[in-house]
Amino acid sequence: MFTGIVTTTGTLRAVENDGAQRIAVEPPAGFADGIATGASVAVDGACLTVSAIGNGALEFDVVAETLARTTLGERLADGGAVNLERSARLGDEVGGHLLSGHVSTVAEVVAVETGEGVHDLRLRVGGNAIACIFEKGFVAIDGISLTVGRTWPAEGEFIVHIIPETLARTTIGARQPGDRLNVEIDATTRAVVETVTRIMEAR
């Protein structure tokens, strides 16, 4: 489990490996202290298992399904930075909301509005994902726990407001229109919406 409170960023790169695609993340000093193989780390919101540790990097094996359902393959292509969060421990403060690291869908940045004290991202999701995203509800974007500011259900769009602290600690300030971001919808919200939808359709 994770909380959506990104603690740092790292650099993503591909690693030569027989079989599954292997990726490596180079985190800043101290992030990997105490991490062992088999541990879980959220990389841009996707829960990955540490396969190897060496030369200051954490390595992960990723299957085709993960690459297809997230933006990790795109980050590999551009060598971009990724958000990192270690798994939560019992007794830790939960500053965001509980996350599984299972990416629900991918959103496209439609617009970025910046100004004095303002940094807003308008995002578009496909399918019926918008039905599970509510104003003042929460959602994880690239692993960051954020509050939804407003939604436009007909367009499949919603907006999030980014505070300066989040801009300083994560990669989200660099995202521009056309970029794609990982989205994890709250599991409880999704279960309720899907259950109610099935009941209404059955009637």
N, C-alpha and C positions, 0 to 999 in steps of 0.2 A: 504494500500500500504506500501511497504518496500523499502529500498535502497540497501540491501545487505551489509551494513556496520555493522557487528556483534560487539556489544558493550561489551558482556560478555558471560560467559558460566554458565550453571546450571546443577544440577544433577536430572535425571529423575527417577521416581519410580511409581509403580502402586498403585492405591487407591481402597479400597473396595467400591463398589457402585452397587445399584440395577439398572439393565437395561444396558445402554451403558457403554463401557469401560471408566473408568476415570483414568487419569494420573495426576501426580503432578510434578512440577518442583520447585526445591529449588534454587532460584537465590541468588547472593551475596547481601549484605546489600545495600539498596538504589535503586536497579533496579526496584522494584515494587512500589516505592513511587508514589502516584497519580493514580495508576491503579485501575480501578473499574471492577466489573463483567460486562461482555459484551464487554470488550476491546479485541483487537486483538494483539496477540504476535506471532512472527515467532519462531518456535522451530525446529532447524535443517532445516530451510527453509520452514516448513509447517505452514501455517497460522491457528492458533487455537484460539478459543474464551474462555476467562476466565469464568469459571463456578462458582468458589468459591475462596476465599482468606482466608488463616488462617495458623497460626503456621509458619509464614515465607515462605509459599509455595503458588504457584499459581496452581489451579486445572483446568483441561480441560476435557471435554467429547469428546471422539473420536469414530467415527463410524468404522465399519469393513472396509469400502472402504478406509478410510484414512490409517488404519493399513496395508492394502493389497498393497497400492500404494506407501508407503513410508517406511523408515527404522525405524520408531518409535517403532514398535513392537520388532525389534531386539535390539534397545537401551534399552528397558525395560528389555529384557532378560539378558543383561550383566551389567545393572545398570550404563551404561556409561554416560559421560558428553555430553551435547548438547549445540549447539550455540543458543544464544538468541538475538532477536532484537525487540524493541517496534515499533509499527506502526509509520510511518512518519506523521508529521503535516505540514500543509501548511506554507510555509516560511522556513522550515528546509533546510539546505544544503543537496543536493543530491550528496554524494561523490562516490556512486557506480553507479547503474542503477535501474530504477523502476522495482519492483517485485510485484507480486500479492500474493505470498505465496502458489500458487497452483503448487505442484510438478508434473513435466511432466513425469519423468521416474526415474529409479534408475541406477546408474553406478557402475561398479565393478572396484576396484583399480587393475590394471594389474602390475604396477611396481612403485617403489619409488626410485628416484635418489637424493642422498644427497651429499653434498661436501661443500667446502668453499664458502659460499654465495649462495649455490644452494639447492633448495628443490622443486623437480618437481614430479608431480603425473601424471602417464599415466592411463587413464580411458577408460573403454569400455562400450558402451551403446547398447541396443538391438533395434530391430525393425528398423524403418526408422528415429530414432531420430538424427542420425549423419548427416542427410541431412540438418538439421537446425542449425548445429554447424559449424562455419566458423573460419578460422585462423584470429586472431586479433579481432574477435567478442567477445561478452561477454556472460557469462553463470553464473548461481548461483549454487554453490556446497555446500550442507548442509547450505544453506542460505547465503553463502559468495559470493559477487560479484567478479568474476575473469575474466581475459582476456585469451582467448584461444591462446596457443602458436603455435600449429601445429595440423593438423588432418590427419588421415589415414582412409579415407572413406570406403575403401574395408574391413578393419578390424573392422569398427565401433568404432575406437579409437581416442582419442585426448589427448593433454597434457596441463597442466596448471602449471605455475611457481608461487611459493608461496614466498612472501617476508617475512623477519623476523618479521615485525610488525603483519602480519596476523597469523603467527605461534604462536606468543605470546598471541594473543587475542582470538584465536579460538581453536577448537578441531582438526583441520585438520592435525596438525603435528604428531598426534598419529595414523593416519590411515596407514594401512599396506596392502600389496597385499592380495586380497581376501575379504577385507572389502567392504561394499556397502554404497554408498552415495546418498543422494537426489539430483536431478538435476531439476532446473527450466530453461527452454529454453525461451528466450525473445519472448514475445507474438507476437510482430510485425513481427519479423523474421519468426516465425512459420507460421503466417497467409500468408505472402508473398510466402513462399516456397510451402505451400499447395495449394494456389490459382494457382500459375504458374504450378504446377504439374497437377492439374485437367485440366487446359486449354490445356497443351501439350498432355495429355492422350486423351482428347476429339478430338483432331486433328488426 
